Amino acid sequence: MSSHDLFAVPFEEIAPIVDRSPAAARQLASRARRRVRDPATDADPAADPARQRRVVEAFLAASRDGDFAALLGVLDPDVVLRADGAAVRAGAPAEVRGADAVARTFSGRARAARPVLVDGVVGAAWAPGGRPRVVIRFAVDGGRVTAIEMIADQDAVVRLDLAFLDD
């Protein structure tokens, strides 16, 4: 069980305590719940980088192609998209909930997004001229995207450990 479960503390309050994003804190809680239910589980298939990469690349391809059905196929029904203040000022919605709404937000977009490792986890970045301007973190669970975080604040972006996967 997590602090969120036991004390009803929002993930937005837990995230800074564990030095993670709200999406990553949510993912940690999800893993903890699975381990409590099945302590014999040694490996978390959701943490498999190859599997995460396939899901993220499927998301990016569906987004680029405007394939709404394919986007819905890789999104968890309860997916949440959150954007930082800089992304909101650039026109992104602050928060979008649900697969249908998130799919509409990304359908036909992300054409220039490139797969990257963001602090060791598969994500994406919009990096015109090789300079990351927007970083997208994904939480993946059960082969579906459960949370998306858009980071456009340049002070935050430069602090991220990024490695482009398509170089």
Residue frames as a rotation matrix with the C-alpha (Angstrom) as fourth column:
MET 1
0.582 0.813 0.000 0.00
0.813 -0.582 0.000 0.00
0.000 0.000 -1.000 0.00
SER 2
-0.399 -0.701 0.591 1.14
0.681 -0.658 -0.321 3.54
0.614 0.275 0.740 -0.64
SER 3
-0.856 0.067 -0.513 0.72
0.336 -0.683 -0.649 6.81
-0.394 -0.727 0.562 1.26
HIS 4
-0.769 0.611 -0.189 -1.86
-0.567 -0.514 0.644 7.70
0.296 0.602 0.741 -1.35
ASP 5
-0.228 0.697 -0.680 -3.90
0.080 0.710 0.700 4.60
0.970 0.105 -0.217 -0.46
LEU 6
-0.342 0.023 -0.939 -3.46
0.868 0.390 -0.307 4.75
0.359 -0.920 -0.153 3.31
PHE 7
-0.484 0.025 -0.875 -3.78
0.613 -0.703 -0.360 8.48
-0.624 -0.710 0.325 3.93
ALA 8
0.516 0.714 0.473 -5.56
0.826 -0.267 -0.497 9.76
-0.229 0.647 -0.728 0.78
VAL 9
0.069 -0.592 -0.803 -2.59
0.016 -0.804 0.594 12.02
-0.997 -0.054 -0.046 -0.02
PRO 10
0.931 0.304 -0.201 -2.68
-0.172 -0.120 -0.978 13.25
-0.322 0.945 -0.059 -3.63
PHE 11
0.529 -0.757 0.383 0.17
0.836 0.543 -0.080 12.07
-0.148 0.363 0.920 -5.88
GLU 12
0.491 -0.326 0.808 1.00
0.276 -0.821 -0.499 15.73
0.826 0.469 -0.313 -6.55
GLU 13
0.699 -0.227 0.678 1.97
-0.682 -0.496 0.538 16.03
0.214 -0.838 -0.502 -2.86
ILE 14
0.806 -0.397 0.440 3.78
0.101 0.823 0.559 12.69
-0.584 -0.406 0.703 -2.71
ALA 15
0.820 -0.437 0.370 5.88
0.479 0.172 -0.861 13.33
0.312 0.883 0.350 -5.85
PRO 16
0.463 -0.716 0.523 8.25
-0.463 -0.698 -0.546 15.97
0.756 0.011 -0.655 -4.41
ILE 17
0.579 -0.211 0.787 8.81
-0.753 0.231 0.616 13.85
-0.312 -0.950 -0.026 -1.29
VAL 18
0.560 -0.342 0.755 10.01
0.268 0.937 0.226 10.87
-0.784 0.075 0.616 -3.34
ASP 19
-0.231 -0.693 -0.683 11.74
-0.401 -0.572 0.716 13.15
-0.887 0.439 -0.145 -5.88
ARG 20
-0.727 0.137 0.673 9.56
0.604 0.592 0.533 11.97
-0.326 0.794 -0.514 -8.76
SER 21
-0.825 0.565 0.026 6.90
-0.426 -0.650 0.630 13.40
0.372 0.508 0.777 -11.03
PRO 22
-0.186 0.839 0.511 3.26
-0.848 0.126 -0.515 12.82
-0.496 -0.529 0.688 -10.08
ALA 23
0.584 0.384 -0.715 3.03
-0.742 0.609 -0.279 10.26
0.329 0.694 0.641 -12.92
ALA 24
-0.270 -0.772 -0.575 6.10
-0.308 0.635 -0.708 8.41
0.912 -0.015 -0.409 -11.62
ALA 25
-0.790 0.056 0.611 4.73
-0.608 0.058 -0.792 8.48
-0.080 -0.997 -0.012 -8.05
ARG 26
0.296 0.955 0.010 1.48
-0.911 0.286 -0.299 7.01
-0.288 0.079 0.954 -9.36
GLN 27
0.404 -0.241 -0.882 3.49
-0.518 0.735 -0.438 4.29
0.754 0.634 0.173 -11.15
LEU 28
-0.715 -0.698 0.047 5.43
-0.397 0.349 -0.849 3.49
0.576 -0.625 -0.526 -7.96
ALA 29
-0.424 0.649 0.632 2.15
-0.791 0.074 -0.607 3.11
-0.441 -0.757 0.482 -6.06
SER 30
0.562 0.641 -0.522 0.79
-0.821 0.508 -0.260 0.85
0.099 0.575 0.812 -8.78
ARG 31
-0.053 -0.684 -0.728 3.87
-0.362 0.692 -0.624 -1.38
0.931 0.230 -0.284 -8.57
ALA 32
-0.837 -0.256 0.484 3.62
-0.524 0.118 -0.844 -1.47
0.158 -0.960 -0.233 -4.78
ARG 33
0.077 0.948 0.310 -0.03
-0.918 0.189 -0.349 -2.54
-0.389 -0.257 0.884 -4.95
ARG 34
0.559 0.090 -0.824 0.87
-0.601 0.729 -0.328 -5.36
0.571 0.679 0.462 -7.37
ARG 35
-0.458 -0.825 -0.330 3.66
-0.288 0.489 -0.823 -6.55
0.841 -0.282 -0.462 -5.09
VAL 36
-0.628 0.325 0.707 1.35
-0.743 0.019 -0.669 -6.53
-0.231 -0.945 0.230 -2.07
ARG 37
0.478 0.873 -0.099 -1.20
-0.851 0.433 -0.297 -8.61
-0.217 0.226 0.950 -4.00
ASP 38
0.968 -0.200 -0.152 1.47
0.120 0.901 -0.417 -10.98
0.220 0.385 0.896 -5.36
PRO 39
0.658 -0.747 0.095 4.72
-0.592 -0.436 0.678 -10.79
-0.465 -0.503 -0.729 -3.37
ALA 40
0.303 -0.556 0.774 6.18
0.399 0.812 0.427 -13.66
-0.865 0.179 0.468 -5.41
THR 41
0.886 0.045 0.461 6.40
0.451 -0.304 -0.839 -11.33
0.103 0.952 -0.289 -8.41
ASP 42
0.119 -0.936 -0.333 10.10
0.729 -0.145 0.669 -10.60
-0.674 -0.322 0.665 -8.83
ALA 43
-0.866 -0.469 0.175 10.08
0.438 -0.540 0.719 -8.78
-0.243 0.699 0.672 -12.13
ASP 44
0.028 0.848 -0.529 7.64
0.082 -0.530 -0.844 -6.05
-0.996 -0.019 -0.084 -13.07
PRO 45
-0.138 -0.095 0.986 6.83
0.934 0.319 0.162 -6.52
-0.330 0.943 0.044 -16.77
ALA 46
0.864 0.477 0.161 5.73
0.503 -0.822 -0.268 -2.88
0.004 0.312 -0.950 -16.93
ALA 47
0.636 -0.690 -0.345 9.31
-0.300 -0.633 0.714 -1.88
-0.711 -0.350 -0.609 -16.04
ASP 48
0.135 -0.567 0.812 10.75
0.722 0.617 0.311 -3.80
-0.678 0.545 0.493 -19.01
PRO 49
-0.270 -0.295 -0.917 12.43
-0.200 -0.914 0.353 -1.10
-0.942 0.278 0.188 -21.13
ALA 50
-0.992 -0.095 0.085 11.84
0.056 0.271 0.961 -2.97
-0.114 0.958 -0.263 -24.41
ARG 51
-0.309 0.950 0.044 8.14
0.950 0.306 0.057 -3.29
0.041 0.059 -0.997 -23.64
GLN 52
0.171 0.316 -0.933 7.92
0.455 -0.865 -0.210 0.37
-0.874 -0.389 -0.292 -22.61
ARG 53
-0.671 -0.503 -0.545 9.66
-0.233 -0.555 0.799 1.39
-0.704 0.663 0.255 -25.82
ARG 54
-0.849 0.409 0.334 7.21
0.512 0.480 0.712 -0.61
0.131 0.776 -0.617 -27.95
VAL 55
0.100 0.938 -0.331 4.25
0.963 -0.175 -0.203 1.06
-0.248 -0.299 -0.922 -26.22
VAL 56
0.072 -0.132 -0.989 5.74
0.130 -0.981 0.141 4.57
-0.989 -0.139 -0.054 -26.51
GLU 57
-0.877 -0.439 -0.197 6.71
-0.141 -0.158 0.977 4.05
-0.460 0.885 0.076 -30.16
ALA 58
-0.554 0.771 0.315 3.20
0.821 0.443 0.360 2.72
0.138 0.458 -0.878 -30.92
PHE 59
0.285 0.622 -0.730 1.76
0.716 -0.644 -0.269 5.83
-0.637 -0.446 -0.629 -29.24
LEU 60
-0.280 -0.487 -0.827 4.03
-0.153 -0.828 0.539 8.15
-0.948 0.277 0.157 -31.26
ALA 61
-0.972 -0.077 0.220 3.26
0.189 0.295 0.937 6.37
-0.137 0.952 -0.272 -34.55
ALA 62
-0.190 0.978 0.084 -0.49
0.981 0.187 0.045 6.49
0.028 0.091 -0.995 -33.93
SER 63
0.247 0.230 -0.941 -0.25
0.442 -0.891 -0.102 10.14
-0.862 -0.391 -0.322 -32.95
ARG 64
-0.642 -0.586 -0.495 1.76
-0.184 -0.509 0.841 11.07
-0.745 0.630 0.219 -36.06
ASP 65
-0.944 0.255 0.210 -0.61
0.306 0.441 0.844 9.14
0.123 0.861 -0.494 -38.34
GLY 66
-0.601 0.777 0.185 -3.73
-0.796 -0.604 -0.048 10.54
0.075 -0.176 0.982 -36.72
ASP 67
-0.423 0.400 -0.813 -4.83
-0.040 0.888 0.458 6.95
0.905 0.227 -0.360 -36.05
PHE 68
-0.139 0.472 0.871 -7.40
-0.892 -0.442 0.097 7.56
0.430 -0.763 0.482 -33.33
ALA 69
0.837 0.505 -0.213 -8.26
-0.391 0.823 0.413 3.87
0.384 -0.262 0.886 -32.89
ALA 70
0.270 -0.823 -0.500 -4.59
0.479 0.565 -0.672 2.93
0.835 -0.058 0.547 -32.48
LEU 71
-0.541 -0.415 0.732 -4.13
-0.359 -0.673 -0.647 5.71
0.761 -0.612 0.215 -29.92
LEU 72
0.340 0.751 0.566 -7.09
-0.893 0.070 0.445 4.40
0.295 -0.657 0.694 -27.95
GLY 73
0.793 -0.025 -0.609 -5.50
-0.004 0.999 -0.045 0.95
0.609 0.038 0.792 -28.11
VAL 74
-0.149 -0.933 -0.327 -2.33
0.545 0.198 -0.815 2.06
0.825 -0.299 0.479 -26.31
LEU 75
-0.578 -0.010 0.816 -4.02
-0.493 -0.792 -0.359 4.33
0.650 -0.610 0.453 -23.76
ASP 76
-0.835 0.345 -0.429 -5.39
0.550 0.551 -0.628 3.11
0.020 -0.760 -0.649 -20.45
PRO 77
0.029 0.936 0.350 -9.06
0.781 -0.239 0.577 4.14
0.624 0.257 -0.738 -20.14
ASP 78
0.835 0.302 -0.460 -8.17
0.546 -0.561 0.623 6.30
-0.070 -0.771 -0.633 -17.10
VAL 79
-0.133 -0.956 0.261 -5.00
0.964 -0.186 -0.190 7.87
0.230 0.227 0.946 -18.57
VAL 80
0.792 0.272 -0.547 -4.16
0.428 -0.886 0.179 11.37
-0.436 -0.376 -0.818 -17.35
LEU 81
0.073 -0.722 0.688 -2.17
0.829 -0.339 -0.444 13.94
0.554 0.603 0.574 -19.32
ARG 82
0.741 0.076 -0.667 -0.60
0.499 -0.727 0.472 16.77
-0.449 -0.683 -0.577 -17.32
ALA 83
0.310 -0.634 0.709 1.41
0.672 -0.382 -0.635 19.69
0.673 0.673 0.308 -18.65
ASP 84
-0.281 -0.469 -0.837 3.68
0.906 -0.417 -0.070 22.04
-0.317 -0.778 0.542 -16.76
GLY 85
0.343 0.469 -0.814 3.10
0.334 -0.871 -0.361 25.80
-0.878 -0.148 -0.455 -16.74
ALA 86
-0.477 -0.595 -0.647 5.43
-0.413 -0.497 0.763 26.44
-0.776 0.631 -0.009 -19.68
ALA 87
-0.917 0.202 0.343 3.61
0.390 0.627 0.675 23.87
-0.078 0.752 -0.654 -21.84
VAL 88
0.049 0.982 -0.184 0.27
0.897 -0.125 -0.425 25.40
-0.440 -0.144 -0.887 -20.85
ARG 89
0.138 -0.058 -0.989 1.50
-0.082 -0.996 0.047 28.89
-0.987 0.075 -0.143 -21.82
ALA 90
-0.806 -0.496 -0.322 2.52
-0.379 0.014 0.925 27.40
-0.454 0.868 -0.199 -25.19
GLY 91
-0.311 0.799 -0.515 -1.03
-0.916 -0.108 0.385 26.12
0.252 0.592 0.766 -25.73
ALA 92
-0.679 0.067 -0.731 -1.16
0.087 0.996 0.011 22.67
0.729 -0.056 -0.682 -24.12
PRO 93
0.481 0.849 0.219 -4.06
-0.255 -0.104 0.961 21.88
0.839 -0.519 0.166 -21.79
ALA 94
-0.137 -0.536 0.833 -3.08
-0.955 -0.152 -0.255 21.76
0.263 -0.831 -0.491 -18.11
GLU 95
-0.730 -0.038 0.682 -4.79
-0.339 0.887 -0.314 18.41
-0.593 -0.460 -0.661 -17.59
VAL 96
-0.102 0.685 -0.721 -6.73
-0.917 0.216 0.335 15.97
0.386 0.696 0.606 -19.74
ARG 97
-0.524 -0.008 0.852 -8.39
-0.578 0.738 -0.349 12.84
-0.625 -0.675 -0.391 -18.36
GLY 98
0.397 0.710 0.582 -9.55
-0.153 0.677 -0.720 9.69
-0.905 0.196 0.377 -20.11
ALA 99
-0.352 -0.607 0.713 -8.40
0.517 0.509 0.689 7.80
-0.781 0.610 0.135 -23.19
ASP 100
0.348 0.561 0.751 -10.82
0.936 -0.159 -0.315 9.48
-0.058 0.812 -0.581 -25.59
ALA 101
0.981 0.056 -0.188 -9.85
0.071 -0.995 0.071 13.02
-0.183 -0.082 -0.980 -24.56
VAL 102
0.189 -0.980 -0.061 -6.10
-0.231 -0.105 0.967 12.26
-0.955 -0.168 -0.246 -24.50
ALA 103
-0.219 -0.223 0.950 -6.33
0.775 0.553 0.308 10.57
-0.593 0.803 0.052 -27.92
ARG 104
0.716 0.527 0.457 -8.09
0.695 -0.598 -0.399 13.65
0.063 0.604 -0.795 -29.32
THR 105
0.801 -0.465 -0.377 -5.34
-0.204 -0.804 0.558 15.84
-0.563 -0.370 -0.739 -27.86
PHE 106
-0.141 -0.983 0.122 -2.55
-0.286 0.158 0.945 13.87
-0.948 0.098 -0.303 -29.57
SER 107
0.322 0.307 0.895 -4.23
0.641 0.625 -0.445 12.65
-0.697 0.717 0.005 -32.77
GLY 108
0.754 -0.081 0.651 -2.31
0.589 -0.354 -0.726 13.96
0.290 0.932 -0.220 -35.78
ARG 109
0.807 -0.493 0.324 0.37
-0.563 -0.808 0.173 15.55
0.177 -0.322 -0.930 -33.60
ALA 110
0.532 -0.699 0.478 3.76
-0.276 0.391 0.878 14.54
-0.800 -0.599 0.015 -32.21
ARG 111
0.991 -0.127 0.034 5.10
0.069 0.286 -0.956 14.47
0.112 0.950 0.292 -35.77
ALA 112
0.358 -0.918 0.170 8.52
-0.383 -0.310 -0.870 15.74
0.851 0.246 -0.463 -34.69
ALA 113
0.592 -0.126 0.796 8.69
-0.784 0.139 0.605 13.91
-0.187 -0.982 -0.017 -31.34
ARG 114
0.029 -0.686 -0.727 11.63
-0.526 0.608 -0.595 11.55
0.850 0.400 -0.343 -31.01
PRO 115
0.857 0.242 -0.455 11.95
0.199 0.659 0.725 8.62
0.475 -0.712 0.517 -28.61
VAL 116
-0.074 -0.869 0.490 14.32
-0.529 -0.382 -0.758 9.30
0.846 -0.315 -0.431 -25.72
LEU 117
-0.015 0.012 -1.000 15.29
0.829 0.559 -0.006 7.89
0.559 -0.829 -0.018 -22.39
VAL 118
0.196 0.152 0.969 14.16
-0.360 -0.908 0.215 10.37
0.912 -0.391 -0.124 -19.73
ASP 119
-0.062 -0.336 0.940 16.04
-0.998 0.011 -0.062 9.65
0.011 -0.942 -0.336 -16.53
GLY 120
-0.854 -0.449 0.262 16.37
-0.447 0.892 0.071 6.04
-0.266 -0.057 -0.962 -17.73
VAL 121
-0.239 0.856 0.459 12.71
0.331 0.516 -0.790 5.57
-0.913 -0.037 -0.407 -18.72
VAL 122
-0.691 -0.014 0.723 11.42
0.723 -0.005 0.691 5.60
-0.006 1.000 0.013 -22.31
GLY 123
0.105 0.696 -0.710 9.74
0.368 -0.691 -0.623 8.87
-0.924 -0.196 -0.329 -23.25
ALA 124
0.284 0.006 0.959 9.76
0.948 -0.152 -0.280 11.36
0.144 0.988 -0.049 -26.09
ALA 125
-0.143 -0.336 -0.931 11.14
0.429 -0.869 0.248 14.80
-0.892 -0.364 0.268 -26.86
TRP 126
0.840 0.237 0.489 10.46
0.540 -0.466 -0.701 17.53
0.061 0.853 -0.519 -29.35
ALA 127
0.281 -0.867 -0.411 13.97
0.378 -0.294 0.878 18.73
-0.882 -0.402 0.245 -30.11
PRO 128
0.969 0.046 0.242 14.25
0.243 -0.352 -0.904 21.05
0.043 0.935 -0.353 -33.11
GLY 129
0.514 -0.848 0.128 17.88
-0.509 -0.422 -0.750 21.32
0.691 0.320 -0.648 -34.12
GLY 130
-0.068 -0.533 -0.843 18.72
0.355 0.777 -0.520 18.66
0.932 -0.335 0.136 -31.53
ARG 131
-0.909 -0.221 0.352 17.82
-0.204 -0.501 -0.841 20.94
0.363 -0.837 0.411 -28.59
PRO 132
-0.505 0.757 -0.415 15.05
0.802 0.589 0.099 19.48
0.319 -0.283 -0.904 -26.40
ARG 133
-0.753 0.347 0.559 12.20
-0.329 -0.934 0.136 21.99
0.570 -0.081 0.818 -26.03
VAL 134
0.236 0.849 0.473 9.45
-0.962 0.137 0.234 19.68
0.134 -0.511 0.849 -24.75
VAL 135
-0.867 -0.448 -0.218 9.96
-0.392 0.883 -0.257 16.36
0.308 -0.137 -0.942 -22.98
ILE 136
0.242 0.970 -0.023 7.15
-0.840 0.221 0.496 13.86
0.486 -0.101 0.868 -22.62
ARG 137
-0.829 -0.417 0.373 7.26
-0.556 0.688 -0.467 11.29
-0.062 -0.594 -0.802 -19.84
PHE 138
0.067 0.834 -0.548 5.07
-0.636 0.459 0.621 8.21
0.769 0.307 0.561 -20.04
ALA 139
-0.484 -0.068 0.873 3.97
-0.726 0.589 -0.356 5.86
-0.489 -0.806 -0.334 -17.29
VAL 140
-0.177 0.351 -0.919 3.26
-0.740 0.569 0.359 2.45
0.649 0.744 0.159 -18.82
ASP 141
-0.591 0.077 0.803 1.44
-0.618 0.597 -0.512 -0.34
-0.519 -0.799 -0.305 -17.03
GLY 142
-0.037 0.600 0.799 0.03
0.147 0.794 -0.590 -3.53
-0.988 0.095 -0.118 -18.51
GLY 143
-0.512 -0.264 0.817 1.09
0.801 0.196 0.566 -2.54
-0.309 0.944 0.111 -22.02
ARG 144
0.378 0.682 0.626 -0.85
0.794 -0.587 0.159 0.74
0.476 0.437 -0.764 -21.92
VAL 145
-0.675 -0.535 0.508 0.01
0.262 -0.818 -0.513 4.36
0.689 -0.213 0.692 -21.21
THR 146
0.073 0.698 -0.713 -1.45
0.966 0.130 0.226 5.28
0.250 -0.705 -0.664 -17.82
ALA 147
0.664 0.095 -0.742 -0.03
0.391 -0.890 0.236 8.80
-0.638 -0.446 -0.628 -17.47
ILE 148
0.184 -0.586 0.789 1.66
0.878 -0.262 -0.400 11.41
0.441 0.766 0.467 -19.64
GLU 149
0.525 -0.109 -0.844 3.60
0.499 -0.764 0.409 14.40
-0.689 -0.636 -0.346 -18.38
MET 150
0.520 -0.330 0.788 4.64
0.687 -0.387 -0.615 17.23
0.508 0.861 0.026 -20.72
ILE 151
0.401 -0.509 -0.762 7.62
0.614 -0.467 0.636 19.26
-0.679 -0.723 0.125 -19.51
ALA 152
0.544 -0.173 0.821 8.43
0.697 -0.452 -0.557 22.47
0.467 0.875 -0.126 -21.38
ASP 153
0.965 -0.261 0.004 9.99
-0.209 -0.761 0.615 24.56
-0.157 -0.594 -0.789 -18.60
GLN 154
0.614 -0.761 -0.209 13.56
-0.166 0.134 -0.977 24.89
0.772 0.634 -0.044 -19.87
ASP 155
-0.109 -0.636 0.764 15.04
-0.958 -0.139 -0.252 24.93
0.267 -0.759 -0.593 -16.36
ALA 156
0.369 0.333 0.868 13.39
-0.605 0.795 -0.047 21.56
-0.706 -0.507 0.495 -15.75
VAL 157
0.989 0.039 -0.145 14.25
-0.142 0.562 -0.815 20.17
0.050 0.826 0.562 -19.19
VAL 158
0.309 -0.948 -0.079 17.99
-0.562 -0.114 -0.819 20.84
0.768 0.298 -0.568 -18.81
ARG 159
-0.191 -0.361 0.913 18.01
-0.968 0.221 -0.115 18.98
-0.160 -0.906 -0.392 -15.47
LEU 160
0.773 0.526 0.355 16.65
-0.452 0.849 -0.273 15.80
-0.445 0.051 0.894 -17.08
ASP 161
-0.434 -0.852 0.294 19.01
-0.383 0.470 0.795 13.04
-0.816 0.232 -0.530 -18.13
LEU 162
0.660 0.706 -0.257 18.06
-0.471 0.122 -0.874 12.59
-0.586 0.697 0.413 -21.82
ALA 163
-0.604 -0.762 0.233 19.41
-0.232 0.448 0.863 10.07
-0.762 0.468 -0.447 -24.31
PHE 164
0.125 0.646 -0.753 17.93
-0.950 -0.141 -0.279 10.01
-0.287 0.750 0.596 -27.82
LEU 165
0.059 0.002 0.998 17.06
-0.153 0.988 0.007 6.48
-0.987 -0.153 0.058 -28.92
ASP 166
0.834 0.355 0.422 16.94
0.330 0.292 -0.898 7.07
-0.442 0.888 0.126 -32.66
ASP 167
0.544 -0.724 -0.423 20.52
-0.781 -0.622 0.062 8.32
-0.308 0.297 -0.904 -33.12
